[in-house]
Amino acid sequence: MSERRIAEIENDLNEAEIKFLMSMRCWVFPFCYVPPNPKKCLRISAARLNCDECAYRIKSEEKANKLYSLYQKLMGTKERKHYNFVKSKRWINEIRPAILKYDNFTCVICKKTVDNKHAHVHHVLDFSGDEDLSPRNLVTLCERCHSKLHPVFPQGMWHLGWPDLEKVKDNLKEFYKMVRHATNEYKSRFKAPLEHIMMHLCLICPLLNECDIGQFTLNDISTNMMHFENLILMQNRYHICELRNGMSNVVVEGKIVNMSLPVEVETRYGRTFLVTAILEDDTGKIILNLFGEQIGKVKVGDRVRVERGYVITYEDKLTLNVPKFRGRIVVNPRFSIPFYPRKLGRIGREIEATCEKCGNRFKYIYRGGVLRKYCDQCRPYKKELKKGVIVRVRCARCGASFSYTYIKGPLRKYCDQCKQKHAGKRLEKEKLKERIKELYLQGIRPYKIAEILGIKRNALNYWLNKLFPAREKWKRR
C-alpha cells in the first residue's frame, strides 16, 4: 500500500483509534469481525480480552481491511525498533544480566536451570523494546520454551512436531497448560498473560474450521514453515566434491550410475540388507549406502536427492548415508534445490578467471587448493619455464601485455612502467615520513606542519599515529 493511501486511512480514523492501533496490545484488533463467537475464541480467552466492552471493536469488514495494511506497517516499525534495542550494549551488558539474576537463571515455564549463553529474556508485551525494562515486562525463559511461545520461530514449530499436525496439537495442548500455570503463579508480577501472544493457539481451537482467523493462521504458519525448510535445504546443498568426513545434514543431488548386489549386514537396528550405489553429479562420485527399505526406492538411472545425509569414511573411502528416521531420499524430484550463495573460491563452485599468459577469460570448477592462473591451453606452459626464456604476461595493475626474460621464481605481476611508478610513490612516502618526523621532533605544532608540507590534517594525524603510537592527542586551542 502506498504512503498516500496510508495517510488517507489515518485521516479517516480518530485520534483515539490511532493511539489504540499504535499501542499494539490487542492481538485480535483489527480482526474483530472475523471470529464467529468471540466468547469461545481461544486467542481472545488467552489474552483475557473483554471484546464486548471494547470501544474500538470492528464489525465492518471494509474498515478492517483498511486497517490491516496500516497495522502491518506499524507492526513492522515496532519490530525494527525492538530488534535494534536488543542488539544494543545497554540490553546485552545491563538489562539482560539483571533479569537473569532476578529469576535465578531459571525458566519460569519449565523450571529448568539455564546458563548465561543459552538463556533467553522474553518481553511479556511483545515488541515493547525499551518501553518497560522491569521484571513486570521481562522474564527468563529457556531456548525451547521461548521458541514454542512464539509462532514466528520455526524452531518452536519443529519442537512441537511439525509437519505432523496431530502431533503439533497434542504437544501444543500440554505446553499451553504449562504456560497458563506459569501465568497464574506469577500473576501479580506480569503485566499481561504469557499466553496472549500464542497466535498458533488457533491450531487447537475447536472453531478452527469455522473461523477465518484460524484458517489465516494455519495458512500463514504453513507458508512460513515451507519457506524455512526450503531455505535450510538450500544452505545445506553441496556438490559431491565438497563432501568431507564428518559432515551431517547435507543435501546432495545426483544420478545413480551403479548398484551392487544386496549383502546381509548387522546394524544397531538388527540384521538387514545393504546395497552400495554410486551417486554421481557434475563434480564427482561418491558411494551411497542403502539399507533395508531404502534399497527398493531407487534403481540405476534414477535422479535422486538425499536430504539430511551424513558422510563417514569406511575403508579409506567417503560414503554418504541416509539416517533411518530423520533422512529422506527423493527419487526423480520435480525441481532441483538451488545452491545457497557462498564465497568465491568455495569448493564445487564455477569460477571465472583471466589467463596470465594469453589474457583470455576461462571458467573452471574449483576443487580446492590454489586458484588457477592459466587456462587449459596454457597450463603446461608453467612447467616448461626455464632460465633465459622470453615470457609474455599481462600486467595486474594496468592490464597491458609485456615481455621479459624469465630468470627464476614466480612470474612478474607488473610491467616496468607500473613498477617504476609504484617505486616512485613509495620513495615519496618515505621522504614525507622522514620530514614529518623531523618537524614534529623540533616541537612544531601539527597544524603548522600541515601548512609547511601542504597536506591535509587527517593525513598528517594518520602518519603521526604511525610514527609515534604513544604520543598524546593534540588538543586544539
SEMI-487648 format. One record per residue (C-alpha): x negated, y negated, z; residue number from 0; residue in three letters; chain. Coordinates in pm, whole numbers, plus 32768, in hexadecimal, padded with zeros to 4 digits. Layout:
% SEMI-487648
- px|py|pz|n|res|chain
- X|Y|Z|NUM|ALA|A
...
% end
This chain:
% SEMI-487648
- px|py|pz|n|res|chain
- 8000|8000|8000|0|MET|A
- 7F7C|7EA6|7FA6|1|SER|A
- 7F23|7D9C|80A8|2|GLU|A
- 8038|7CBD|801C|3|ARG|A
- 813F|7DCA|8050|4|ARG|A
- 80C6|7E0B|81B4|5|ILE|A
- 80D9|7C95|81FB|6|ALA|A
- 8244|7C94|8180|7|GLU|A
- 8299|7DB4|826C|8|ILE|A
- 81F7|7CFD|838F|9|GLU|A
- 82CC|7BCB|8343|10|ASN|A
- 8409|7CA1|834D|11|ASP|A
- 83B6|7D1A|84AF|12|LEU|A
- 83E3|7C4A|85E4|13|ASN|A
- 82C3|7C07|86D2|14|GLU|A
- 8332|7D0F|87CE|15|ALA|A
- 833E|7E23|86C6|16|GLU|A
- 81E1|7DCB|8648|17|ILE|A
- 815D|7DD0|87AD|18|LYS|A
- 81FE|7F25|87E7|19|PHE|A
- 816E|7FAA|86A1|20|LEU|A
- 8014|7F24|86FB|21|MET|A
- 801E|7FCC|884F|22|SER|A
- 8023|812A|87B0|23|MET|A
- 80A3|81C5|88F1|24|ARG|A
- 81CA|827C|8855|25|CYS|A
- 8178|83AB|877E|26|TRP|A
- 82D8|83B6|86EA|27|VAL|A
- 82FF|824F|8676|28|PHE|A
- 833B|8213|8551|29|PRO|A
- 83C0|8378|8525|30|PHE|A
- 84E9|8338|860C|31|CYS|A
- 85F1|838D|8507|32|TYR|A
- 8550|84DC|84AC|33|VAL|A
- 858F|85C5|85D8|34|PRO|A
- 86EA|8665|85C4|35|PRO|A
- 870B|8667|8740|36|ASN|A
- 861A|8583|87FF|37|PRO|A
- 8673|8623|894B|38|LYS|A
- 85F8|8777|88CD|39|LYS|A
- 84C9|86F8|880C|40|CYS|A
- 8391|878F|88AB|41|LEU|A
- 82B1|8667|8853|42|ARG|A
- 83A5|8572|88EF|43|ILE|A
- 83CA|8640|8A2D|44|SER|A
- 824F|8672|8A46|45|ALA|A
- 8219|84F8|8A31|46|ALA|A
- 8335|84C6|8B2C|47|ARG|A
- 83D8|83BC|8A56|48|LEU|A
- 8537|8338|8A92|49|ASN|A
- 859C|8305|8928|50|CYS|A
- 8705|82B3|897C|51|ASP|A
- 8693|818A|8A4D|52|GLU|A
- 8589|8111|8954|53|CYS|A
- 85D6|7FB8|88C3|54|ALA|A
- 84FC|7FFE|8790|55|TYR|A
- 8593|814A|8726|56|ARG|A
- 85B4|8161|85A9|57|ILE|A
- 86E9|81FB|850E|58|LYS|A
- 86B4|8180|83AA|59|SER|A
- 85E2|8258|82C2|60|GLU|A
- 8596|812B|81E4|61|GLU|A
- 8506|8063|8306|62|LYS|A
- 8440|8190|8380|63|ALA|A
- 839E|81BE|822A|64|ASN|A
- 8336|8051|8227|65|LYS|A
- 82A5|8068|8383|66|LEU|A
- 81E9|81AB|833C|67|TYR|A
- 80F3|8101|824F|68|SER|A
- 80B4|7FEC|834A|69|LEU|A
- 8095|80F2|845D|70|TYR|A
- 7F88|81AC|8397|71|GLN|A
- 7EC1|806C|835E|72|LYS|A
- 7ECC|8004|84CB|73|LEU|A
- 7E72|8163|853D|74|MET|A
- 7D45|8162|8453|75|GLY|A
- 7CD1|8019|84EC|76|THR|A
- 7CF2|80A3|864E|77|LYS|A
- 7C37|81E2|85EF|78|GLU|A
- 7B10|8120|8562|79|ARG|A
- 7AFE|8045|8698|80|LYS|A
- 7B17|8177|877A|81|HIS|A
- 7A04|823F|86CC|82|TYR|A
- 791D|8110|86BE|83|ASN|A
- 7941|80E9|8836|84|PHE|A
- 78F5|8258|888A|85|VAL|A
- 77AF|8232|87C7|86|LYS|A
- 7745|8103|8891|87|SER|A
- 7631|8109|899B|88|LYS|A
- 7725|8095|8AA4|89|ARG|A
- 7800|81C8|8A70|90|TRP|A
- 76DB|82BC|8A59|91|ILE|A
- 7609|8235|8B78|92|ASN|A
- 770D|81AB|8C6D|93|GLU|A
- 787A|8210|8C3D|94|ILE|A
- 7858|837C|8BD4|95|ARG|A
- 7765|83E6|8CEC|96|PRO|A
- 783D|8335|8DEF|97|ALA|A
- 7978|83F7|8D89|98|ILE|A
- 78BE|8544|8D80|99|LEU|A
- 783D|8503|8EDE|100|LYS|A
- 799B|849A|8F50|101|TYR|A
- 7A2B|85EA|8EDE|102|ASP|A
- 78FE|86A8|8F65|103|ASN|A
- 78AD|872B|8E05|104|PHE|A
- 79EA|87FF|8E03|105|THR|A
- 7AF0|881C|8CF0|106|CYS|A
- 7C41|87B3|8D83|107|VAL|A
- 7D01|88A7|8CA6|108|ILE|A
- 7C46|89F4|8CBC|109|CYS|A
- 7B7A|899D|8DF8|110|LYS|A
- 7A32|8A0F|8D59|111|LYS|A
- 78EB|8965|8DB2|112|THR|A
- 784D|88AE|8C8C|113|VAL|A
- 76EF|8821|8C5C|114|ASP|A
- 769B|86C2|8BEE|115|ASN|A
- 7649|872D|8A89|116|LYS|A
- 778F|87E6|8A3A|117|HIS|A
- 7884|8722|8B14|118|ALA|A
- 798C|8645|8A6D|119|HIS|A
- 7A32|850D|8AFB|120|VAL|A
- 7B99|84ED|8A7E|121|HIS|A
- 7C6A|83B0|8A66|122|HIS|A
- 7DC4|83F1|8AF9|123|VAL|A
- 7E53|82D9|8A23|124|LEU|A
- 7DCE|8343|88D1|125|ASP|A
- 7CEB|8254|880D|126|PHE|A
- 7CEE|815D|892F|127|SER|A
- 7B78|8117|890C|128|GLY|A
- 7B0A|8021|8A19|129|ASP|A
- 7C69|7FB7|8A85|130|GLU|A
- 7C61|8076|8BCF|131|ASP|A
- 7B1E|811B|8C45|132|LEU|A
- 7B9D|8192|8D97|133|SER|A
- 7BE3|82FF|8DFB|134|PRO|A
- 7D53|82B7|8DB5|135|ARG|A
- 7D06|82B9|8C41|136|ASN|A
- 7BC7|838E|8C30|137|LEU|A
- 7BA8|84FC|8C8F|138|VAL|A
- 7AA6|8613|8C70|139|THR|A
- 7AF5|8737|8B88|140|LEU|A
- 7A2F|885A|8AFD|141|CYS|A
- 79F1|886A|8988|142|GLU|A
- 7AEE|8982|8950|143|ARG|A
- 7C0F|88DB|8A0A|144|CYS|A
- 7BCA|8789|896A|145|HIS|A
- 7BD7|8828|8810|146|SER|A
- 7D1F|88DB|885C|147|LYS|A
- 7DBA|879D|88E6|148|LEU|A
- 7D82|86DC|87A0|149|HIS|A
- 7E28|8760|8663|150|PRO|A
- 7D35|8692|8593|151|VAL|A
- 7C10|8770|8602|152|PHE|A
- 7BFB|88A4|851F|153|PRO|A
- 7B31|895D|862B|154|GLN|A
- 7C60|8952|870F|155|GLY|A
- 7D43|89F5|860C|156|MET|A
- 7C3F|8B05|85CF|157|TRP|A
- 7C26|8B40|8748|158|HIS|A
- 7DA1|8B66|874C|159|LEU|A
- 7D90|8C74|863D|160|GLY|A
- 7DC3|8BC1|84F1|161|TRP|A
- 7E26|8C30|83E4|162|PRO|A
- 7EFC|8D35|849C|163|ASP|A
- 8027|8C56|84F0|164|LEU|A
- 80BF|8D4F|85E5|165|GLU|A
- 7F77|8D64|86A3|166|LYS|A
- 7F62|8BE7|86A4|167|VAL|A
- 80BE|8BD0|873C|168|LYS|A
- 806F|8CC8|8853|169|ASP|A
- 7F25|8C22|88B1|170|ASN|A
- 7FBD|8AC6|8897|171|LEU|A
- 80D2|8B23|898B|172|LYS|A
- 7FD2|8B9C|8A8C|173|GLU|A
- 7EFB|8A67|8A5D|174|PHE|A
- 802C|8982|8A78|175|TYR|A
- 8079|8A19|8BCF|176|LYS|A
- 7F13|89D2|8C43|177|MET|A
- 7F26|8869|8BCA|178|VAL|A
- 8073|8829|8C78|179|ARG|A
- 7FE9|88C0|8DB9|180|HIS|A
- 7EBC|87D5|8DA8|181|ALA|A
- 7FA2|86AC|8D66|182|THR|A
- 8078|86FB|8E98|183|ASN|A
- 7F43|8735|8F6F|184|GLU|A
- 7EB1|85E1|8F15|185|TYR|A
- 8000|852F|8EEF|186|LYS|A
- 7F9E|840E|8FD1|187|SER|A
- 7E5C|83D6|8F0E|188|ARG|A
- 7EB5|83E1|8D9A|189|PHE|A
- 7F5B|82BE|8CE5|190|LYS|A
- 8015|83B2|8C01|191|ALA|A
- 8046|852C|8BE4|192|PRO|A
- 7F1E|85E3|8B48|193|LEU|A
- 8007|869B|8A5A|194|GLU|A
- 809D|8560|89C1|195|HIS|A
- 7F9F|8567|88A0|196|ILE|A
- 7FD8|86D8|8848|197|MET|A
- 8079|869D|86F5|198|MET|A
- 8051|8810|86A2|199|HIS|A
- 8159|8863|87A7|200|LEU|A
- 8247|8860|867D|201|CYS|A
- 81BD|89B9|8625|202|LEU|A
- 825E|8A53|875F|203|ILE|A
- 8395|8978|875C|204|CYS|A
- 84DE|8A36|8722|205|PRO|A
- 854B|891E|8635|206|LEU|A
- 841D|894C|854E|207|LEU|A
- 84E6|89B5|841C|208|ASN|A
- 85F5|88AD|844D|209|GLU|A
- 851D|8781|84A7|210|CYS|A
- 846F|86A5|83A6|211|ASP|A
- 835C|864E|84A1|212|ILE|A
- 8318|87C2|84D2|213|GLY|A
- 82F9|8806|835D|214|GLN|A
- 8223|86CF|832D|215|PHE|A
- 8139|873C|8448|216|THR|A
- 8120|88A1|83C6|217|LEU|A
- 80CC|882E|8264|218|ASN|A
- 7FD4|872C|82E7|219|ASP|A
- 7F1A|882C|83BC|220|ILE|A
- 7F18|892B|82A0|221|SER|A
- 7E89|882C|81AC|222|THR|A
- 7D7C|87B8|82A1|223|ASN|A
- 7D13|891A|82F9|224|MET|A
- 7CFC|897B|8189|225|MET|A
- 7C24|8848|8149|226|HIS|A
- 7B36|8899|826A|227|PHE|A
- 7B1C|8A09|8208|228|GLU|A
- 7ABE|89AB|80A3|229|ASN|A
- 79C3|88AC|8125|230|LEU|A
- 791B|89B2|8203|231|ILE|A
- 7909|8AA5|80DE|232|LEU|A
- 7863|8995|800E|233|MET|A
- 7763|894A|811E|234|GLN|A
- 7708|8ABB|8141|235|ASN|A
- 76FB|8B07|7FC9|236|ARG|A
- 759F|8B7C|7F5F|237|TYR|A
- 74EA|8BFD|7E2E|238|HIS|A
- 745C|8D5B|7E58|239|ILE|A
- 72F7|8CD3|7E3E|240|CYS|A
- 733F|8BF5|7F70|241|GLU|A
- 739A|8D16|8058|242|LEU|A
- 72A6|8D5E|8174|243|ARG|A
- 7295|8E5E|828B|244|ASN|A
- 7374|8E07|83B4|245|GLY|A
- 746A|8D24|82FC|246|MET|A
- 75DB|8D4A|835B|247|SER|A
- 7730|8CC6|82EE|248|ASN|A
- 76B0|8CA7|8188|249|VAL|A
- 778B|8C96|8053|250|VAL|A
- 76F9|8D39|7F1A|251|VAL|A
- 7795|8D6B|7DC3|252|GLU|A
- 770F|8E58|7CBB|253|GLY|A
- 774B|8F84|7BDC|254|LYS|A
- 772F|90F5|7C3A|255|ILE|A
- 7634|918B|7B43|256|VAL|A
- 75F5|92DC|7BE7|257|ASN|A
- 7680|93BE|7CFA|258|MET|A
- 75E7|94F5|7D9B|259|SER|A
- 7699|9634|7DFF|260|LEU|A
- 7742|963D|7F58|261|PRO|A
- 7669|96B2|8079|262|VAL|A
- 76EE|9711|81D1|263|GLU|A
- 764E|9642|82E6|264|VAL|A
- 7678|9608|845C|265|GLU|A
- 76E6|94A7|84CB|266|THR|A
- 7754|940F|8616|267|ARG|A
- 78BD|9444|85A1|268|TYR|A
- 7882|95B5|855B|269|GLY|A
- 7821|967E|8427|270|ARG|A
- 787C|95E8|82D7|271|THR|A
- 7804|95D3|816E|272|PHE|A
- 7709|94D7|80E7|273|LEU|A
- 76DA|945B|7F82|274|VAL|A
- 75BD|9371|7F22|275|THR|A
- 7621|9286|7E08|276|ALA|A
- 754B|918C|7D4D|277|ILE|A
- 75DC|902A|7D52|278|LEU|A
- 754F|8F3E|7C4B|279|GLU|A
- 7575|8DCD|7BF9|280|ASP|A
- 74B3|8CD5|7B23|281|ASP|A
- 7396|8CBC|7C21|282|THR|A
- 7353|8E25|7C86|283|GLY|A
- 73D0|8F6F|7D14|284|LYS|A
- 7410|8FFC|7E6E|285|ILE|A
- 7485|9147|7F04|286|ILE|A
- 75EE|913B|7F7D|287|LEU|A
- 764D|9246|807E|288|ASN|A
- 77B5|92C3|8069|289|LEU|A
- 7844|9393|8187|290|PHE|A
- 7986|945E|8198|291|GLY|A
- 7AB3|93A2|810F|292|GLU|A
- 79D3|929F|8066|293|GLN|A
- 795C|93A5|7F6B|294|ILE|A
- 7AAC|93CA|7EBC|295|GLY|A
- 7ADA|9253|7E8D|296|LYS|A
- 79CA|921C|7D87|297|VAL|A
- 793E|92C7|7C52|298|LYS|A
- 7822|9285|7B5F|299|VAL|A
- 7865|914C|7A90|300|GLY|A
- 7942|909F|7B93|301|ASP|A
- 78F8|8F3C|7BF9|302|ARG|A
- 790C|8F23|7D74|303|VAL|A
- 78F1|8E1A|7E83|304|ARG|A
- 7867|8E81|7FD6|305|VAL|A
- 78E2|8DA3|80F5|306|GLU|A
- 7845|8D93|8252|307|ARG|A
- 7736|8E8A|81F2|308|GLY|A
- 75E9|8EB5|82A5|309|TYR|A
- 748D|8F0A|8224|310|VAL|A
- 7398|9004|82BC|311|ILE|A
- 7258|90AF|824D|312|THR|A
- 7267|922C|8228|313|TYR|A
- 7139|92EF|81AB|314|GLU|A
- 7090|91A7|8146|315|ASP|A
- 71B8|9143|806A|316|LYS|A
- 72BB|9033|80A1|317|LEU|A
- 741B|90BC|80C1|318|THR|A
- 7566|9003|80CF|319|LEU|A
- 766F|9091|81B9|320|ASN|A
- 77DF|9041|81F0|321|VAL|A
- 785D|904A|835B|322|PRO|A
- 7977|9141|838F|323|LYS|A
- 7A68|904F|8438|324|PHE|A
- 79F9|8EEB|83E8|325|ARG|A
- 796E|8F1A|8289|326|GLY|A
- 7A2C|8F2B|8144|327|ARG|A
- 79ED|8F9C|7FDD|328|ILE|A
- 7AB5|8EE8|7ED0|329|VAL|A
- 7AB7|8FA8|7D85|330|VAL|A
- 7AD1|8EE0|7C42|331|ASN|A
- 7B27|8D95|7CF2|332|PRO|A
- 7C05|8CA4|7C33|333|ARG|A
- 7B14|8B84|7C6F|334|PHE|A
- 79A8|8B5B|7CD1|335|SER|A
- 794B|8AAB|7E16|336|ILE|A
- 787C|8974|7DB9|337|PRO|A
- 7729|8936|7E59|338|PHE|A
- 770C|883A|7F71|339|TYR|A
- 7621|871E|7F07|340|PRO|A
- 74C7|8758|7F9D|341|ARG|A
- 737A|86A5|7F92|342|LYS|A
- 72AD|86AC|7E54|343|LEU|A
- 71B6|87CA|7E56|344|GLY|A
- 729C|88BD|7F0F|345|ARG|A
- 7260|8A24|7EA4|346|ILE|A
- 7350|8A92|7D93|347|GLY|A
- 73A1|8935|7D15|348|ARG|A
- 7361|88C4|7BB2|349|GLU|A
- 7257|87B3|7BA8|350|ILE|A
- 720C|86C4|7A8B|351|GLU|A
- 70A3|864A|7A6F|352|ALA|A
- 6FAC|85A8|797D|353|THR|A
- 6E85|8670|78F7|354|CYS|A
- 6D3D|85C5|7952|355|GLU|A
- 6C98|863A|780E|356|LYS|A
- 6D93|8602|76F5|357|CYS|A
- 6E7E|8514|77AB|358|GLY|A
- 6FBA|85D5|7749|359|ASN|A
- 70D9|860A|783D|360|ARG|A
- 711C|8774|78A2|361|PHE|A
- 71FE|8832|7992|362|LYS|A
- 71B7|8960|7A6D|363|TYR|A
- 7248|8A12|7B9E|364|ILE|A
- 717D|89D2|7CD8|365|TYR|A
- 7116|8B14|7D8B|366|ARG|A
- 7037|8A85|7E9C|367|GLY|A
- 6ED4|8A01|7EB4|368|GLY|A
- 6E45|88CB|7E0A|369|VAL|A
- 6F1F|8818|7D08|370|LEU|A
- 6EBA|885D|7BA0|371|ARG|A
- 6DFC|8751|7ADD|372|LYS|A
- 6DF4|87F4|7985|373|TYR|A
- 6EF9|887B|7895|374|CYS|A
- 6EF6|89E6|781E|375|ASP|A
- 6E26|898F|76E9|376|GLN|A
- 6D1D|88D3|77AC|377|CYS|A
- 6D07|89AD|78E5|378|ARG|A
- 6BD7|8A7C|786A|379|PRO|A
- 6B2A|8930|7823|380|TYR|A
- 6AD4|8900|7993|381|LYS|A
- 6A14|8A4A|79A9|382|LYS|A
- 693C|89FB|7876|383|GLU|A
- 68AF|88B6|7903|384|LEU|A
- 6733|88AF|7901|385|LYS|A
- 6630|87A5|7943|386|LYS|A
- 6605|86BE|7816|387|GLY|A
- 675E|8703|777C|388|VAL|A
- 681B|85D0|76FB|389|ILE|A
- 6965|85BE|77BA|390|VAL|A
- 6A96|84EE|7758|391|ARG|A
- 6B91|849F|786D|392|VAL|A
- 6C9E|839E|78BE|393|ARG|A
- 6C65|828A|79BF|394|CYS|A
- 6D47|82B4|7AF0|395|ALA|A
- 6D5F|8139|7B21|396|ARG|A
- 6D8B|8097|79C8|397|CYS|A
- 6DF0|81D1|7903|398|GLY|A
- 6CEC|819E|77EE|399|ALA|A
- 6C27|82C6|7761|400|SER|A
- 6AAD|82BE|778B|401|PHE|A
- 6984|83A6|774E|402|SER|A
- 684F|83E8|7821|403|TYR|A
- 673D|84EC|7848|404|THR|A
- 6797|85F0|794D|405|TYR|A
- 6688|863E|7A4F|406|ILE|A
- 672B|86F5|7B77|407|LYS|A
- 684B|86EA|7C6D|408|GLY|A
- 69B6|868C|7C26|409|PRO|A
- 6A1B|85C1|7AF7|410|LEU|A
- 6A11|8447|7B0C|411|ARG|A
- 6B5D|839C|7B51|412|LYS|A
- 6B0C|8237|7AE9|413|TYR|A
- 6A73|8197|79B5|414|CYS|A
- 693F|80B3|79C5|415|ASP|A
- 6A0B|7F6F|79BC|416|GLN|A
- 6AF3|7FD8|7AD9|417|CYS|A
- 69CB|805D|7B9D|418|LYS|A
- 690C|7F11|7B7F|419|GLN|A
- 6A45|7E47|7BCB|420|LYS|A
- 6A8D|7F18|7CFF|421|HIS|A
- 6921|7F00|7D6E|422|ALA|A
- 692B|7D83|7D3E|423|GLY|A
- 6A60|7D64|7E16|424|LYS|A
- 69C2|7E3A|7F22|425|ARG|A
- 688A|7D5B|7F21|426|LEU|A
- 6962|7C23|7F3F|427|GLU|A
- 6A17|7CB9|806B|428|LYS|A
- 68CE|7D0B|8118|429|GLU|A
- 6850|7BA6|80E4|430|LYS|A
- 699A|7B17|8166|431|LEU|A
- 698A|7BF2|829F|432|LYS|A
- 6824|7B87|82E8|433|GLU|A
- 6880|7A16|82BD|434|ARG|A
- 69B4|7A36|83A4|435|ILE|A
- 68E1|7AE6|84AB|436|LYS|A
- 67D3|79DC|8497|437|GLU|A
- 68C4|78B5|84BB|438|LEU|A
- 698A|7959|85D3|439|TYR|A
- 684F|799E|86A0|440|LEU|A
- 67F2|782E|867B|441|GLN|A
- 692C|77D7|8743|442|GLY|A
- 69F6|7743|8622|443|ILE|A
- 6B6C|775E|8654|444|ARG|A
- 6C2A|784F|856D|445|PRO|A
- 6CFB|7743|84C4|446|TYR|A
- 6BB6|7687|846A|447|LYS|A
- 6B1E|77CB|83DF|448|ILE|A
- 6C52|77F9|8303|449|ALA|A
- 6C2B|7697|827C|450|GLU|A
- 6AB5|76C1|823A|451|ILE|A
- 6AD9|780E|8183|452|LEU|A
- 6C23|77B6|80D9|453|GLY|A
- 6CDD|78EE|8149|454|ILE|A
- 6E2F|7924|81EE|455|LYS|A
- 6E4E|7938|8367|456|ARG|A
- 6EED|7A94|8357|457|ASN|A
- 6DC5|7B1A|8291|458|ALA|A
- 6CD1|7A76|8382|459|LEU|A
- 6D7D|7B0C|84B4|460|ASN|A
- 6D73|7C62|840C|461|TYR|A
- 6BF8|7C52|83DB|462|TRP|A
- 6BBC|7BC0|8536|463|LEU|A
- 6C7E|7CE0|85D4|464|ASN|A
- 6BAF|7DD3|8506|465|LYS|A
- 6A62|7D33|855E|466|LEU|A
- 6AB1|7CE3|86CB|467|PHE|A
- 6BB0|7DE1|8751|468|PRO|A
- 6B90|7D68|88B9|469|ALA|A
- 6BAE|7BF4|8873|470|ARG|A
- 6CB3|7B24|892A|471|GLU|A
- 6DDC|7AB1|885F|472|LYS|A
- 6DAE|794D|87EC|473|TRP|A
- 6EBE|7866|8870|474|LYS|A
- 6F30|7739|87A9|475|ARG|A
- 6F11|75E5|884B|476|ARG|A
% end
